[in-house]
Amino acid sequence: MYYITLTLTGLLGCQEADTPQSNAEAEIAELSDLISNPDSFREKCKKTQSQIVKERCRTLAQRPHLFEENPNTAKAPHNNPKASTPTRKDIAPSSASCRPGESESHCREQRAVEAGSLDDAISECLRVSSKVWQYECFFNVAERRLQKRPDRYGESAELCSRSGKFAYNCYQHLSINMAGQSQKQWNKSQKKALQITNYWDKTNKRFGEEMKDIYWSTEIEIYLSKRQVLNNHLFEQLPKDAHPHVWSHISMQFLLRGSTECTLAECTDQLTKLFEGEATIPLERPKQAARMRKPSHRIRLRESETVKRIHYMHNGTRVLGNDTTEEIQISLLAAARHTETKKEWFVEAQDLSETVRLSTEK
């Protein structure tokens, strides 16, 4: 899910006709046409003898949204008639030319990334003739410009709004890519979360909350995965709306790397003492790779539900507890389900609150 740049720098320059390089260009052009037909695309990649084309195949295979429909696409604001996404209008496609023989999508993407203004970046991507590659241009440029300008989330979100069926993935990637750059500087992290809030508050607050959840979840996951001890410092340094994600990832690290030879009640007690500052928990390296249950896109908050849910581990959600004890219990159970361990905890949970019991339902 993490960002992988789609670039062919140095591979698609201007070449003489009838060279291996120009033959490779022809194959790559054919690959672009086959994106809408995954089976034909994969067959082409199997048969090619060109190392350049093989590398292109590997790169495209790492952009799964090109081939797979994301069930959350309909949630992207421009597909939601109840939401209005700010969109710059009346921008004409760029009139600048690319070098002879240069891939149009690569040329336009590079020019858009380097453009001085947002309007100029939009103009370059609008020049891409293929709709799917135009969407991919907006997606890639949104990510790459945010890396260069981390204080301009709104501009990258504007680019995502033009990425068509890739829009949800695009917004999601912005939140993910903003994380991991402010470790131990939580004031900067809070400013990033505020950028997301400020952009979405006037147009689609609920969608903005989801994007902010993804940001906090990723930021905290990266941070805790590098720690050798669990303590309550994050609860002291982060705003309350980030605390559910702290619990989610503390519980996951506790289960994967702590000493968890305890009942659900005993583990809950340990984490309660951690929260109150009465204990810390040392962490070990995982003895073996944990088996992770892939979260379901379908586990999404339904309008009819009264229980509150938050983003959990990439594309899932978990129930939100009503107090600290419930948050610990639910987070431990979510981690146990995610790693397919501690089945006895789910039996123990049947004697707990209704909210905790609800969190154990599949």
Secondary structure, DSSP 4 states (H G I P E B T S, - for coil): --------TTTSS---TTSHHHHHHHHHHHHHHHTT-HHHHHHHHHH---HHHHHHHHHHHT-GGGTS--TTGGGSGGG-TT-------SPPPP-PPPPTT--HHHHHHHHHHH-SSHHHHHHHHHT--SHHHHHHHHHHHHHHHHHH-TT-HHHHHHHHTTSGGGHHHHHHHHHHHHTTS-TT-HHHHHHHHHHHHHHHTTT-HHHHHHHHHHHHHHHHHHHHHT-SEE-SHHHHHS-GGGHHHHHHHHHHHHHHHS---S-HHHHHHHHHHHHTTS--EE----SSPPP-PPPPTT----TT--S-EEEETTTEEEEPPSSHHHHHHHHHHHHHHHHT--HHHHHHGGGS-HHHHHHT--
